[in-house]
Amino acid sequence: MGSFRGVKRKIYRYSTLILFIIFIGFNSFLLIANARRETITGFSIQDTIYAKEKVSYYFNNSLTFQISTDIQIDLSIEYENNIENRQTFFIINNSNPISLNVSSKANLQSFGVIQPPQEPKRGNFRYQYRYNCIYQVISNTSIENLTIQYKKLQYYGLNPESSFSLAIYESNQDSWELIETIELVNETSSEKYLESSLTNLQQDTEYYITIFEIGIVQEDWIWLMVLISFIAIGIISLVVLISKKDYFRYLRTRTVPIEKGAHRLSLDEVLENENRNRIIDLILDEPGIHFNELLRKTGLAAGNLVWHLDILLTYKVIGKKRIGNILAYFPYYQKNPISNVDITLQKSKLTLEILEIIEKDPGIWNSLITKKLKVDHKTILYHIKKLEELDLVHFEKDGRKKKIFPNLEADYFSQK
């Protein structure tokens, strides 16, 4: 009887194992079945792609177009026959089925665009079109999200050592508009690839998408360094020089909320330390002095200097501001450019980071900030709302985008 039960247990174990293998195999089969490869003779194809399907199309001239979707798509693709060695991957998320037309040419004139748009501009960078492949995308209904990926390989026209940004153009625009582009690495193949996302593409609208190579404009870089120097001088000139005795009296009588964090010192204990006194002397004598200069003149070890600076910053005895690649230190005045951040903002590092991004890139929108900081979009919305309530930002509608601009009339910016 016992041996019979043993046989039954073995049969049960093996049957369970077999069912598990069949289950895994069936699911693997479904995954393989939903990944389709099509070799195309020529430069165009019309096809239907079903929900949860991924299709790779291989055209003449080493052209590869891949598409993945969560809804059904009636797809039409066409390449200009002088384009070669190009690859792209469209990932589409949408609520409704769509009819999508994708065509590619080497330049906009080939699409019939009479007045070519200006090349994109941002800061002190030069954007050059060398990719020789522009996609025109038209859909019969709006597309909620289109993610585009390019393998960053020399074979496909993208030097792995260079920097690139995707850009989009609509016929009612004057110039190409840069799309936030991130560089990722495929963990399986270790290949680099570029990724950008577009949201709320409108129906029956011609969108042109391509890649620009990014380079620094050398002449502008020189002028930028000169400008940074003038900014540093300007900020220093805003600080009213004061004697140490008067400054200590000011620190003891002011009413400024201080969050001590891990420090448990009184203000007198902060001000009476010999090393911190030396640091304060140097900052009062040379407002705008940078870290390396403090290191040299105090003779302190770097770690020790960092510790004392942290105490002085925590107790708002001094303030700091980044100028280019340099951290500059100043006396702390309530109206000083390094201390004019609203108290409600001082408690939120993320809010300040978002404000800095908006200040550096006026006209940016929520999805780009989300990509840049890799934070949930609802969290970003919460902090942007906080900035709006503090009257530090305002919005301007631009087509499908709600662009965000700094309110330069706010005290925060006028005192900066």
Order of alpha helices (4+ residues) and beta strands (2+ residues): alpha-beta-beta-beta-beta-beta-beta-beta-beta-beta-beta-beta-beta-beta-beta-beta-alpha-alpha-alpha-alpha-beta-alpha-alpha-beta-beta-alpha-alpha-alpha-alpha-beta-beta-alpha
